[in-house]
Amino acid sequence: MHHILICDDEQDIVNALKIYLSSPDLVLHEANNGQQALEVLEKNDIQLVLLDIMMPVLDGISAMVRIRQHSNVPIILLTAKSEDTDKILGLNTGADDYITKPFNPVEVLARVRSQLRRYTQLGGRTEPAAPEPDVFQLGGVCLDDRAKAVTLDGEPVSLTPTEFEILKLLISNPGRVYAPDDIYRQVWKKEPFDIDNTVAVHIRHLREKVEITPSEPRHLKVVWGRGYKME
């Protein structure tokens, strides 16, 4: 669902735009001056603004300047044919596009869809990131990051904090090979220097705890000459 704000001091224009943009995937909000538009933007997650230039209380250009102080939401100006100077000012101030009155319904919808697509798909607006998982499972090994607990085939395994972080790094990226230097940087948070043996010792201890037969590991494996991985 995309939330669109229509702001114009002429209610007939607002009503006409609401008809043009009537669609199941569009939620339409309205305002009659720039100040009202700012209030709507504060209370709602607006993805596009249709903004008239000439309005009482707070005009469109002034409202846009204030919007641009904290938001990159697309703004399409609603202009009259005689407002060429205002169009140029608006584009230089932060508008993304403009539509000239009287409106062509097809043009209105096309310009709105274009700006929404650019904003949501091409990087203008970032969608909320998916939360990081708390539990990682690989074969019989299960790591619960929130509880800081590890089990092997359902039985608890006691790891040191360093061993836990190494296992978390590898089990959360199954199949990826990590060189000893990479593991050291990410777990110890330091630049590596002659650390191959340090990492190897921790890997050996970790393998003894999470592998049923450490000499024939099922999951925690060495990739000779390259590093370590979980698979």
mmCIF file of the C-alpha atoms, coordinates in Angstrom:
data_MODEL
# 
_entry.id   MODEL 
# 
loop_
_atom_site.group_PDB 
_atom_site.id 
_atom_site.type_symbol 
_atom_site.label_atom_id 
_atom_site.label_alt_id 
_atom_site.label_comp_id 
_atom_site.label_asym_id 
_atom_site.label_entity_id 
_atom_site.label_seq_id 
_atom_site.pdbx_PDB_ins_code 
_atom_site.Cartn_x 
_atom_site.Cartn_y 
_atom_site.Cartn_z 
_atom_site.occupancy 
_atom_site.B_iso_or_equiv 
_atom_site.pdbx_formal_charge 
_atom_site.auth_seq_id 
_atom_site.auth_comp_id 
_atom_site.auth_asym_id 
_atom_site.auth_atom_id 
_atom_site.pdbx_PDB_model_num 
ATOM 1   C CA . MET A 1 1   ? 0.000   0.000   0.000   1.00 0.00 ? 1   MET A CA 1 
ATOM 2   C CA . HIS A 1 2   ? 1.293   3.447   -0.945  1.00 0.00 ? 2   HIS A CA 1 
ATOM 3   C CA . HIS A 1 3   ? 0.202   6.523   0.987   1.00 0.00 ? 3   HIS A CA 1 
ATOM 4   C CA . ILE A 1 4   ? -0.193  9.673   -1.116  1.00 0.00 ? 4   ILE A CA 1 
ATOM 5   C CA . LEU A 1 5   ? -0.859  13.197  0.126   1.00 0.00 ? 5   LEU A CA 1 
ATOM 6   C CA . ILE A 1 6   ? -2.898  15.543  -2.089  1.00 0.00 ? 6   ILE A CA 1 
ATOM 7   C CA . CYS A 1 7   ? -2.539  19.176  -1.040  1.00 0.00 ? 7   CYS A CA 1 
ATOM 8   C CA . ASP A 1 8   ? -4.501  21.942  -2.788  1.00 0.00 ? 8   ASP A CA 1 
ATOM 9   C CA . ASP A 1 9   ? -6.640  24.799  -1.473  1.00 0.00 ? 9   ASP A CA 1 
ATOM 10  C CA . GLU A 1 10  ? -9.316  24.088  -4.099  1.00 0.00 ? 10  GLU A CA 1 
ATOM 11  C CA . GLN A 1 11  ? -11.420 21.190  -2.864  1.00 0.00 ? 11  GLN A CA 1 
ATOM 12  C CA . ASP A 1 12  ? -12.697 20.450  -6.375  1.00 0.00 ? 12  ASP A CA 1 
ATOM 13  C CA . ILE A 1 13  ? -9.132  19.750  -7.495  1.00 0.00 ? 13  ILE A CA 1 
ATOM 14  C CA . VAL A 1 14  ? -8.518  17.527  -4.491  1.00 0.00 ? 14  VAL A CA 1 
ATOM 15  C CA . ASN A 1 15  ? -11.704 15.601  -5.245  1.00 0.00 ? 15  ASN A CA 1 
ATOM 16  C CA . ALA A 1 16  ? -10.781 15.213  -8.924  1.00 0.00 ? 16  ALA A CA 1 
ATOM 17  C CA . LEU A 1 17  ? -7.308  13.893  -8.080  1.00 0.00 ? 17  LEU A CA 1 
ATOM 18  C CA . LYS A 1 18  ? -8.814  11.428  -5.619  1.00 0.00 ? 18  LYS A CA 1 
ATOM 19  C CA . ILE A 1 19  ? -10.968 10.080  -8.438  1.00 0.00 ? 19  ILE A CA 1 
ATOM 20  C CA . TYR A 1 20  ? -8.019  9.852   -10.846 1.00 0.00 ? 20  TYR A CA 1 
ATOM 21  C CA . LEU A 1 21  ? -5.895  8.029   -8.258  1.00 0.00 ? 21  LEU A CA 1 
ATOM 22  C CA . SER A 1 22  ? -8.564  5.728   -6.903  1.00 0.00 ? 22  SER A CA 1 
ATOM 23  C CA . SER A 1 23  ? -6.877  2.321   -6.660  1.00 0.00 ? 23  SER A CA 1 
ATOM 24  C CA . PRO A 1 24  ? -6.805  -0.553  -4.154  1.00 0.00 ? 24  PRO A CA 1 
ATOM 25  C CA . ASP A 1 25  ? -3.071  -0.100  -3.582  1.00 0.00 ? 25  ASP A CA 1 
ATOM 26  C CA . LEU A 1 26  ? -3.200  3.670   -2.965  1.00 0.00 ? 26  LEU A CA 1 
ATOM 27  C CA . VAL A 1 27  ? -4.240  5.315   0.305   1.00 0.00 ? 27  VAL A CA 1 
ATOM 28  C CA . LEU A 1 28  ? -5.072  8.982   -0.259  1.00 0.00 ? 28  LEU A CA 1 
ATOM 29  C CA . HIS A 1 29  ? -4.664  11.750  2.319   1.00 0.00 ? 29  HIS A CA 1 
ATOM 30  C CA . GLU A 1 30  ? -5.643  15.365  1.783   1.00 0.00 ? 30  GLU A CA 1 
ATOM 31  C CA . ALA A 1 31  ? -4.705  18.855  2.974   1.00 0.00 ? 31  ALA A CA 1 
ATOM 32  C CA . ASN A 1 32  ? -5.736  22.361  1.929   1.00 0.00 ? 32  ASN A CA 1 
ATOM 33  C CA . ASN A 1 33  ? -2.582  24.328  2.689   1.00 0.00 ? 33  ASN A CA 1 
ATOM 34  C CA . GLY A 1 34  ? 1.091   23.796  3.313   1.00 0.00 ? 34  GLY A CA 1 
ATOM 35  C CA . GLN A 1 35  ? 0.776   23.796  7.089   1.00 0.00 ? 35  GLN A CA 1 
ATOM 36  C CA . GLN A 1 36  ? -1.828  21.038  6.983   1.00 0.00 ? 36  GLN A CA 1 
ATOM 37  C CA . ALA A 1 37  ? 0.433   19.099  4.627   1.00 0.00 ? 37  ALA A CA 1 
ATOM 38  C CA . LEU A 1 38  ? 3.291   19.210  7.138   1.00 0.00 ? 38  LEU A CA 1 
ATOM 39  C CA . GLU A 1 39  ? 0.965   17.948  9.861   1.00 0.00 ? 39  GLU A CA 1 
ATOM 40  C CA . VAL A 1 40  ? -0.201  15.026  7.691   1.00 0.00 ? 40  VAL A CA 1 
ATOM 41  C CA . LEU A 1 41  ? 3.406   14.129  6.900   1.00 0.00 ? 41  LEU A CA 1 
ATOM 42  C CA . GLU A 1 42  ? 4.286   14.070  10.597  1.00 0.00 ? 42  GLU A CA 1 
ATOM 43  C CA . LYS A 1 43  ? 1.502   11.609  11.404  1.00 0.00 ? 43  LYS A CA 1 
ATOM 44  C CA . ASN A 1 44  ? 1.642   9.292   8.379   1.00 0.00 ? 44  ASN A CA 1 
ATOM 45  C CA . ASP A 1 45  ? 4.170   7.348   6.323   1.00 0.00 ? 45  ASP A CA 1 
ATOM 46  C CA . ILE A 1 46  ? 3.644   9.263   3.089   1.00 0.00 ? 46  ILE A CA 1 
ATOM 47  C CA . GLN A 1 47  ? 5.411   7.983   -0.043  1.00 0.00 ? 47  GLN A CA 1 
ATOM 48  C CA . LEU A 1 48  ? 4.435   10.798  -2.445  1.00 0.00 ? 48  LEU A CA 1 
ATOM 49  C CA . VAL A 1 49  ? 3.120   14.362  -2.210  1.00 0.00 ? 49  VAL A CA 1 
ATOM 50  C CA . LEU A 1 50  ? 1.034   16.203  -4.810  1.00 0.00 ? 50  LEU A CA 1 
ATOM 51  C CA . LEU A 1 51  ? 1.534   19.825  -3.809  1.00 0.00 ? 51  LEU A CA 1 
ATOM 52  C CA . ASP A 1 52  ? -0.110  22.985  -5.104  1.00 0.00 ? 52  ASP A CA 1 
ATOM 53  C CA . ILE A 1 53  ? 2.096   26.085  -5.267  1.00 0.00 ? 53  ILE A CA 1 
ATOM 54  C CA . MET A 1 54  ? -0.340  28.936  -4.563  1.00 0.00 ? 54  MET A CA 1 
ATOM 55  C CA . MET A 1 55  ? -2.038  28.261  -1.203  1.00 0.00 ? 55  MET A CA 1 
ATOM 56  C CA . PRO A 1 56  ? -2.975  30.293  1.881   1.00 0.00 ? 56  PRO A CA 1 
ATOM 57  C CA . VAL A 1 57  ? -1.346  29.972  5.329   1.00 0.00 ? 57  VAL A CA 1 
ATOM 58  C CA . LEU A 1 58  ? 1.768   28.289  3.897   1.00 0.00 ? 58  LEU A CA 1 
ATOM 59  C CA . ASP A 1 59  ? 2.443   28.141  0.150   1.00 0.00 ? 59  ASP A CA 1 
ATOM 60  C CA . GLY A 1 60  ? 3.705   25.049  -1.640  1.00 0.00 ? 60  GLY A CA 1 
ATOM 61  C CA . ILE A 1 61  ? 7.282   26.239  -2.178  1.00 0.00 ? 61  ILE A CA 1 
ATOM 62  C CA . SER A 1 62  ? 7.720   27.130  1.512   1.00 0.00 ? 62  SER A CA 1 
ATOM 63  C CA . ALA A 1 63  ? 6.165   23.828  2.573   1.00 0.00 ? 63  ALA A CA 1 
ATOM 64  C CA . MET A 1 64  ? 8.480   21.930  0.248   1.00 0.00 ? 64  MET A CA 1 
ATOM 65  C CA . VAL A 1 65  ? 11.558  23.633  1.672   1.00 0.00 ? 65  VAL A CA 1 
ATOM 66  C CA . ARG A 1 66  ? 10.524  22.472  5.137   1.00 0.00 ? 66  ARG A CA 1 
ATOM 67  C CA . ILE A 1 67  ? 9.770   18.945  3.925   1.00 0.00 ? 67  ILE A CA 1 
ATOM 68  C CA . ARG A 1 68  ? 13.191  18.684  2.292   1.00 0.00 ? 68  ARG A CA 1 
ATOM 69  C CA . GLN A 1 69  ? 14.872  19.435  5.607   1.00 0.00 ? 69  GLN A CA 1 
ATOM 70  C CA . HIS A 1 70  ? 14.079  15.912  6.787   1.00 0.00 ? 70  HIS A CA 1 
ATOM 71  C CA . SER A 1 71  ? 12.605  13.869  3.923   1.00 0.00 ? 71  SER A CA 1 
ATOM 72  C CA . ASN A 1 72  ? 13.339  12.825  0.334   1.00 0.00 ? 72  ASN A CA 1 
ATOM 73  C CA . VAL A 1 73  ? 9.720   11.823  -0.343  1.00 0.00 ? 73  VAL A CA 1 
ATOM 74  C CA . PRO A 1 74  ? 8.819   12.503  -4.012  1.00 0.00 ? 74  PRO A CA 1 
ATOM 75  C CA . ILE A 1 75  ? 6.994   15.802  -4.530  1.00 0.00 ? 75  ILE A CA 1 
ATOM 76  C CA . ILE A 1 76  ? 4.979   16.567  -7.659  1.00 0.00 ? 76  ILE A CA 1 
ATOM 77  C CA . LEU A 1 77  ? 3.974   20.208  -7.972  1.00 0.00 ? 77  LEU A CA 1 
ATOM 78  C CA . LEU A 1 78  ? 0.477   21.140  -9.151  1.00 0.00 ? 78  LEU A CA 1 
ATOM 79  C CA . THR A 1 79  ? 0.939   24.250  -11.283 1.00 0.00 ? 79  THR A CA 1 
ATOM 80  C CA . ALA A 1 80  ? -1.000  26.556  -13.579 1.00 0.00 ? 80  ALA A CA 1 
ATOM 81  C CA . LYS A 1 81  ? 0.228   27.329  -17.103 1.00 0.00 ? 81  LYS A CA 1 
ATOM 82  C CA . SER A 1 82  ? 1.090   30.872  -16.030 1.00 0.00 ? 82  SER A CA 1 
ATOM 83  C CA . GLU A 1 83  ? 3.421   29.718  -13.204 1.00 0.00 ? 83  GLU A CA 1 
ATOM 84  C CA . ASP A 1 84  ? 6.524   28.916  -15.246 1.00 0.00 ? 84  ASP A CA 1 
ATOM 85  C CA . THR A 1 85  ? 8.792   30.849  -12.881 1.00 0.00 ? 85  THR A CA 1 
ATOM 86  C CA . ASP A 1 86  ? 7.361   28.943  -9.922  1.00 0.00 ? 86  ASP A CA 1 
ATOM 87  C CA . LYS A 1 87  ? 7.900   25.634  -11.739 1.00 0.00 ? 87  LYS A CA 1 
ATOM 88  C CA . ILE A 1 88  ? 11.593  26.415  -12.180 1.00 0.00 ? 88  ILE A CA 1 
ATOM 89  C CA . LEU A 1 89  ? 11.887  27.587  -8.569  1.00 0.00 ? 89  LEU A CA 1 
ATOM 90  C CA . GLY A 1 90  ? 10.115  24.449  -7.374  1.00 0.00 ? 90  GLY A CA 1 
ATOM 91  C CA . LEU A 1 91  ? 12.375  22.111  -9.346  1.00 0.00 ? 91  LEU A CA 1 
ATOM 92  C CA . ASN A 1 92  ? 15.456  23.947  -8.106  1.00 0.00 ? 92  ASN A CA 1 
ATOM 93  C CA . THR A 1 93  ? 14.168  23.810  -4.523  1.00 0.00 ? 93  THR A CA 1 
ATOM 94  C CA . GLY A 1 94  ? 13.505  20.083  -4.425  1.00 0.00 ? 94  GLY A CA 1 
ATOM 95  C CA . ALA A 1 95  ? 10.462  19.111  -6.493  1.00 0.00 ? 95  ALA A CA 1 
ATOM 96  C CA . ASP A 1 96  ? 10.748  15.874  -8.469  1.00 0.00 ? 96  ASP A CA 1 
ATOM 97  C CA . ASP A 1 97  ? 8.163   16.690  -11.146 1.00 0.00 ? 97  ASP A CA 1 
ATOM 98  C CA . TYR A 1 98  ? 5.202   18.911  -11.923 1.00 0.00 ? 98  TYR A CA 1 
ATOM 99  C CA . ILE A 1 99  ? 1.767   18.550  -13.493 1.00 0.00 ? 99  ILE A CA 1 
ATOM 100 C CA . THR A 1 100 ? 0.059   21.460  -15.197 1.00 0.00 ? 100 THR A CA 1 
ATOM 101 C CA . LYS A 1 101 ? -3.608  22.284  -14.624 1.00 0.00 ? 101 LYS A CA 1 
ATOM 102 C CA . PRO A 1 102 ? -6.034  21.362  -16.082 1.00 0.00 ? 102 PRO A CA 1 
ATOM 103 C CA . PHE A 1 103 ? -4.997  17.756  -15.507 1.00 0.00 ? 103 PHE A CA 1 
ATOM 104 C CA . ASN A 1 104 ? -4.945  14.869  -17.909 1.00 0.00 ? 104 ASN A CA 1 
ATOM 105 C CA . PRO A 1 105 ? -6.016  11.880  -15.748 1.00 0.00 ? 105 PRO A CA 1 
ATOM 106 C CA . VAL A 1 106 ? -3.779  9.452   -17.640 1.00 0.00 ? 106 VAL A CA 1 
ATOM 107 C CA . GLU A 1 107 ? -0.774  11.753  -17.226 1.00 0.00 ? 107 GLU A CA 1 
ATOM 108 C CA . VAL A 1 108 ? -1.458  12.197  -13.515 1.00 0.00 ? 108 VAL A CA 1 
ATOM 109 C CA . LEU A 1 109 ? -1.537  8.463   -12.884 1.00 0.00 ? 109 LEU A CA 1 
ATOM 110 C CA . ALA A 1 110 ? 1.545   7.835   -15.052 1.00 0.00 ? 110 ALA A CA 1 
ATOM 111 C CA . ARG A 1 111 ? 3.629   10.467  -13.269 1.00 0.00 ? 111 ARG A CA 1 
ATOM 112 C CA . VAL A 1 112 ? 2.510   9.276   -9.848  1.00 0.00 ? 112 VAL A CA 1 
ATOM 113 C CA . ARG A 1 113 ? 3.334   5.646   -10.651 1.00 0.00 ? 113 ARG A CA 1 
ATOM 114 C CA . SER A 1 114 ? 6.704   6.635   -12.065 1.00 0.00 ? 114 SER A CA 1 
ATOM 115 C CA . GLN A 1 115 ? 7.716   8.535   -8.939  1.00 0.00 ? 115 GLN A CA 1 
ATOM 116 C CA . LEU A 1 116 ? 6.477   5.780   -6.626  1.00 0.00 ? 116 LEU A CA 1 
ATOM 117 C CA . ARG A 1 117 ? 8.417   3.193   -8.597  1.00 0.00 ? 117 ARG A CA 1 
ATOM 118 C CA . ARG A 1 118 ? 11.603  5.242   -8.476  1.00 0.00 ? 118 ARG A CA 1 
ATOM 119 C CA . TYR A 1 119 ? 11.196  5.919   -4.747  1.00 0.00 ? 119 TYR A CA 1 
ATOM 120 C CA . THR A 1 120 ? 10.419  2.387   -3.603  1.00 0.00 ? 120 THR A CA 1 
ATOM 121 C CA . GLN A 1 121 ? 12.391  0.279   -6.081  1.00 0.00 ? 121 GLN A CA 1 
ATOM 122 C CA . LEU A 1 122 ? 15.392  2.325   -7.097  1.00 0.00 ? 122 LEU A CA 1 
ATOM 123 C CA . GLY A 1 123 ? 16.699  3.248   -3.691  1.00 0.00 ? 123 GLY A CA 1 
ATOM 124 C CA . GLY A 1 124 ? 14.942  6.487   -2.758  1.00 0.00 ? 124 GLY A CA 1 
ATOM 125 C CA . ARG A 1 125 ? 13.060  4.774   0.007   1.00 0.00 ? 125 ARG A CA 1 
ATOM 126 C CA . THR A 1 126 ? 14.459  1.836   1.871   1.00 0.00 ? 126 THR A CA 1 
ATOM 127 C CA . GLU A 1 127 ? 12.012  -0.746  3.038   1.00 0.00 ? 127 GLU A CA 1 
ATOM 128 C CA . PRO A 1 128 ? 12.429  -1.908  6.634   1.00 0.00 ? 128 PRO A CA 1 
ATOM 129 C CA . ALA A 1 129 ? 15.119  -4.550  6.813   1.00 0.00 ? 129 ALA A CA 1 
ATOM 130 C CA . ALA A 1 130 ? 14.104  -8.028  7.789   1.00 0.00 ? 130 ALA A CA 1 
ATOM 131 C CA . PRO A 1 131 ? 15.073  -8.742  11.392  1.00 0.00 ? 131 PRO A CA 1 
ATOM 132 C CA . GLU A 1 132 ? 18.218  -10.757 11.921  1.00 0.00 ? 132 GLU A CA 1 
ATOM 133 C CA . PRO A 1 133 ? 17.450  -14.368 12.874  1.00 0.00 ? 133 PRO A CA 1 
ATOM 134 C CA . ASP A 1 134 ? 18.120  -15.411 16.461  1.00 0.00 ? 134 ASP A CA 1 
ATOM 135 C CA . VAL A 1 135 ? 18.376  -19.162 15.873  1.00 0.00 ? 135 VAL A CA 1 
ATOM 136 C CA . PHE A 1 136 ? 20.672  -20.933 13.399  1.00 0.00 ? 136 PHE A CA 1 
ATOM 137 C CA . GLN A 1 137 ? 20.342  -24.645 12.669  1.00 0.00 ? 137 GLN A CA 1 
ATOM 138 C CA . LEU A 1 138 ? 22.743  -26.782 10.674  1.00 0.00 ? 138 LEU A CA 1 
ATOM 139 C CA . GLY A 1 139 ? 22.301  -30.538 10.929  1.00 0.00 ? 139 GLY A CA 1 
ATOM 140 C CA . GLY A 1 140 ? 22.358  -31.414 14.600  1.00 0.00 ? 140 GLY A CA 1 
ATOM 141 C CA . VAL A 1 141 ? 24.005  -28.129 15.619  1.00 0.00 ? 141 VAL A CA 1 
ATOM 142 C CA . CYS A 1 142 ? 21.683  -25.377 16.838  1.00 0.00 ? 142 CYS A CA 1 
ATOM 143 C CA . LEU A 1 143 ? 22.806  -21.912 17.969  1.00 0.00 ? 143 LEU A CA 1 
ATOM 144 C CA . ASP A 1 144 ? 20.386  -19.576 19.769  1.00 0.00 ? 144 ASP A CA 1 
ATOM 145 C CA . ASP A 1 145 ? 21.949  -16.127 19.677  1.00 0.00 ? 145 ASP A CA 1 
ATOM 146 C CA . ARG A 1 146 ? 19.414  -14.524 22.007  1.00 0.00 ? 146 ARG A CA 1 
ATOM 147 C CA . ALA A 1 147 ? 19.850  -17.167 24.696  1.00 0.00 ? 147 ALA A CA 1 
ATOM 148 C CA . LYS A 1 148 ? 23.580  -17.514 23.928  1.00 0.00 ? 148 LYS A CA 1 
ATOM 149 C CA . ALA A 1 149 ? 23.085  -21.277 23.911  1.00 0.00 ? 149 ALA A CA 1 
ATOM 150 C CA . VAL A 1 150 ? 24.254  -24.098 21.651  1.00 0.00 ? 150 VAL A CA 1 
ATOM 151 C CA . THR A 1 151 ? 22.945  -27.641 21.428  1.00 0.00 ? 151 THR A CA 1 
ATOM 152 C CA . LEU A 1 152 ? 24.171  -30.732 19.591  1.00 0.00 ? 152 LEU A CA 1 
ATOM 153 C CA . ASP A 1 153 ? 21.369  -33.151 18.725  1.00 0.00 ? 153 ASP A CA 1 
ATOM 154 C CA . GLY A 1 154 ? 19.318  -31.526 21.461  1.00 0.00 ? 154 GLY A CA 1 
ATOM 155 C CA . GLU A 1 155 ? 21.982  -31.744 24.153  1.00 0.00 ? 155 GLU A CA 1 
ATOM 156 C CA . PRO A 1 156 ? 23.486  -28.517 25.550  1.00 0.00 ? 156 PRO A CA 1 
ATOM 157 C CA . VAL A 1 157 ? 27.058  -27.661 24.605  1.00 0.00 ? 157 VAL A CA 1 
ATOM 158 C CA . SER A 1 158 ? 29.240  -25.386 26.717  1.00 0.00 ? 158 SER A CA 1 
ATOM 159 C CA . LEU A 1 159 ? 31.290  -22.928 24.652  1.00 0.00 ? 159 LEU A CA 1 
ATOM 160 C CA . THR A 1 160 ? 33.572  -20.088 25.585  1.00 0.00 ? 160 THR A CA 1 
ATOM 161 C CA . PRO A 1 161 ? 32.459  -16.639 24.348  1.00 0.00 ? 161 PRO A CA 1 
ATOM 162 C CA . THR A 1 162 ? 35.102  -16.747 21.598  1.00 0.00 ? 162 THR A CA 1 
ATOM 163 C CA . GLU A 1 163 ? 34.068  -20.215 20.476  1.00 0.00 ? 163 GLU A CA 1 
ATOM 164 C CA . PHE A 1 164 ? 30.440  -19.073 20.432  1.00 0.00 ? 164 PHE A CA 1 
ATOM 165 C CA . GLU A 1 165 ? 31.243  -16.100 18.194  1.00 0.00 ? 165 GLU A CA 1 
ATOM 166 C CA . ILE A 1 166 ? 33.277  -18.232 15.782  1.00 0.00 ? 166 ILE A CA 1 
ATOM 167 C CA . LEU A 1 167 ? 30.441  -20.748 15.540  1.00 0.00 ? 167 LEU A CA 1 
ATOM 168 C CA . LYS A 1 168 ? 27.895  -17.964 15.046  1.00 0.00 ? 168 LYS A CA 1 
ATOM 169 C CA . LEU A 1 169 ? 29.959  -16.470 12.206  1.00 0.00 ? 169 LEU A CA 1 
ATOM 170 C CA . LEU A 1 170 ? 30.283  -19.810 10.403  1.00 0.00 ? 170 LEU A CA 1 
ATOM 171 C CA . ILE A 1 171 ? 26.812  -21.246 11.022  1.00 0.00 ? 171 ILE A CA 1 
ATOM 172 C CA . SER A 1 172 ? 25.094  -18.027 9.929   1.00 0.00 ? 172 SER A CA 1 
ATOM 173 C CA . ASN A 1 173 ? 26.936  -18.199 6.596   1.00 0.00 ? 173 ASN A CA 1 
ATOM 174 C CA . PRO A 1 174 ? 26.816  -21.895 5.653   1.00 0.00 ? 174 PRO A CA 1 
ATOM 175 C CA . GLY A 1 175 ? 29.119  -22.890 2.812   1.00 0.00 ? 175 GLY A CA 1 
ATOM 176 C CA . ARG A 1 176 ? 31.137  -19.684 2.952   1.00 0.00 ? 176 ARG A CA 1 
ATOM 177 C CA . VAL A 1 177 ? 34.860  -20.168 3.492   1.00 0.00 ? 177 VAL A CA 1 
ATOM 178 C CA . TYR A 1 178 ? 36.469  -17.827 6.024   1.00 0.00 ? 178 TYR A CA 1 
ATOM 179 C CA . ALA A 1 179 ? 40.229  -17.397 6.063   1.00 0.00 ? 179 ALA A CA 1 
ATOM 180 C CA . PRO A 1 180 ? 41.825  -17.283 9.541   1.00 0.00 ? 180 PRO A CA 1 
ATOM 181 C CA . ASP A 1 181 ? 42.478  -13.545 9.102   1.00 0.00 ? 181 ASP A CA 1 
ATOM 182 C CA . ASP A 1 182 ? 38.794  -12.929 8.349   1.00 0.00 ? 182 ASP A CA 1 
ATOM 183 C CA . ILE A 1 183 ? 37.677  -14.908 11.389  1.00 0.00 ? 183 ILE A CA 1 
ATOM 184 C CA . TYR A 1 184 ? 40.132  -13.012 13.593  1.00 0.00 ? 184 TYR A CA 1 
ATOM 185 C CA . ARG A 1 185 ? 38.953  -9.626  12.349  1.00 0.00 ? 185 ARG A CA 1 
ATOM 186 C CA . GLN A 1 186 ? 35.278  -10.399 12.896  1.00 0.00 ? 186 GLN A CA 1 
ATOM 187 C CA . VAL A 1 187 ? 35.562  -12.240 16.212  1.00 0.00 ? 187 VAL A CA 1 
ATOM 188 C CA . TRP A 1 188 ? 38.507  -10.596 17.945  1.00 0.00 ? 188 TRP A CA 1 
ATOM 189 C CA . LYS A 1 189 ? 37.815  -7.170  16.358  1.00 0.00 ? 189 LYS A CA 1 
ATOM 190 C CA . LYS A 1 190 ? 41.527  -6.620  15.735  1.00 0.00 ? 190 LYS A CA 1 
ATOM 191 C CA . GLU A 1 191 ? 43.830  -6.636  12.773  1.00 0.00 ? 191 GLU A CA 1 
ATOM 192 C CA . PRO A 1 192 ? 45.460  -10.079 12.431  1.00 0.00 ? 192 PRO A CA 1 
ATOM 193 C CA . PHE A 1 193 ? 49.177  -10.629 12.850  1.00 0.00 ? 193 PHE A CA 1 
ATOM 194 C CA . ASP A 1 194 ? 50.600  -14.167 12.886  1.00 0.00 ? 194 ASP A CA 1 
ATOM 195 C CA . ILE A 1 195 ? 47.285  -15.555 14.156  1.00 0.00 ? 195 ILE A CA 1 
ATOM 196 C CA . ASP A 1 196 ? 46.853  -18.787 12.168  1.00 0.00 ? 196 ASP A CA 1 
ATOM 197 C CA . ASN A 1 197 ? 47.653  -20.969 15.169  1.00 0.00 ? 197 ASN A CA 1 
ATOM 198 C CA . THR A 1 198 ? 45.352  -18.948 17.454  1.00 0.00 ? 198 THR A CA 1 
ATOM 199 C CA . VAL A 1 199 ? 42.360  -19.491 15.189  1.00 0.00 ? 199 VAL A CA 1 
ATOM 200 C CA . ALA A 1 200 ? 43.291  -23.128 14.551  1.00 0.00 ? 200 ALA A CA 1 
ATOM 201 C CA . VAL A 1 201 ? 43.348  -23.904 18.274  1.00 0.00 ? 201 VAL A CA 1 
ATOM 202 C CA . HIS A 1 202 ? 39.888  -22.400 18.781  1.00 0.00 ? 202 HIS A CA 1 
ATOM 203 C CA . ILE A 1 203 ? 38.543  -24.265 15.755  1.00 0.00 ? 203 ILE A CA 1 
ATOM 204 C CA . ARG A 1 204 ? 39.935  -27.537 17.121  1.00 0.00 ? 204 ARG A CA 1 
ATOM 205 C CA . HIS A 1 205 ? 38.328  -26.971 20.524  1.00 0.00 ? 205 HIS A CA 1 
ATOM 206 C CA . LEU A 1 206 ? 35.063  -25.979 18.864  1.00 0.00 ? 206 LEU A CA 1 
ATOM 207 C CA . ARG A 1 207 ? 35.079  -29.071 16.670  1.00 0.00 ? 207 ARG A CA 1 
ATOM 208 C CA . GLU A 1 208 ? 35.618  -31.283 19.737  1.00 0.00 ? 208 GLU A CA 1 
ATOM 209 C CA . LYS A 1 209 ? 32.427  -29.823 21.216  1.00 0.00 ? 209 LYS A CA 1 
ATOM 210 C CA . VAL A 1 210 ? 30.053  -29.697 18.238  1.00 0.00 ? 210 VAL A CA 1 
ATOM 211 C CA . GLU A 1 211 ? 31.144  -32.741 16.246  1.00 0.00 ? 211 GLU A CA 1 
ATOM 212 C CA . ILE A 1 212 ? 30.188  -36.269 17.298  1.00 0.00 ? 212 ILE A CA 1 
ATOM 213 C CA . THR A 1 213 ? 33.431  -37.543 15.745  1.00 0.00 ? 213 THR A CA 1 
ATOM 214 C CA . PRO A 1 214 ? 35.882  -34.596 15.693  1.00 0.00 ? 214 PRO A CA 1 
ATOM 215 C CA . SER A 1 215 ? 38.360  -36.458 13.469  1.00 0.00 ? 215 SER A CA 1 
ATOM 216 C CA . GLU A 1 216 ? 35.623  -36.939 10.879  1.00 0.00 ? 216 GLU A CA 1 
ATOM 217 C CA . PRO A 1 217 ? 33.640  -33.687 11.124  1.00 0.00 ? 217 PRO A CA 1 
ATOM 218 C CA . ARG A 1 218 ? 30.167  -33.529 9.577   1.00 0.00 ? 218 ARG A CA 1 
ATOM 219 C CA . HIS A 1 219 ? 29.806  -29.757 9.612   1.00 0.00 ? 219 HIS A CA 1 
ATOM 220 C CA . LEU A 1 220 ? 32.857  -27.761 10.725  1.00 0.00 ? 220 LEU A CA 1 
ATOM 221 C CA . LYS A 1 221 ? 35.403  -28.377 7.999   1.00 0.00 ? 221 LYS A CA 1 
ATOM 222 C CA . VAL A 1 222 ? 38.819  -27.208 6.875   1.00 0.00 ? 222 VAL A CA 1 
ATOM 223 C CA . VAL A 1 223 ? 39.271  -26.036 3.307   1.00 0.00 ? 223 VAL A CA 1 
ATOM 224 C CA . TRP A 1 224 ? 42.988  -26.592 2.901   1.00 0.00 ? 224 TRP A CA 1 
ATOM 225 C CA . GLY A 1 225 ? 44.923  -23.488 2.051   1.00 0.00 ? 225 GLY A CA 1 
ATOM 226 C CA . ARG A 1 226 ? 41.829  -21.292 2.352   1.00 0.00 ? 226 ARG A CA 1 
ATOM 227 C CA . GLY A 1 227 ? 40.195  -21.497 5.759   1.00 0.00 ? 227 GLY A CA 1 
ATOM 228 C CA . TYR A 1 228 ? 37.117  -22.904 7.486   1.00 0.00 ? 228 TYR A CA 1 
ATOM 229 C CA . LYS A 1 229 ? 33.437  -23.339 6.756   1.00 0.00 ? 229 LYS A CA 1 
ATOM 230 C CA . MET A 1 230 ? 30.214  -24.882 8.051   1.00 0.00 ? 230 MET A CA 1 
ATOM 231 C CA . GLU A 1 231 ? 28.219  -27.135 5.754   1.00 0.00 ? 231 GLU A CA 1 
# 
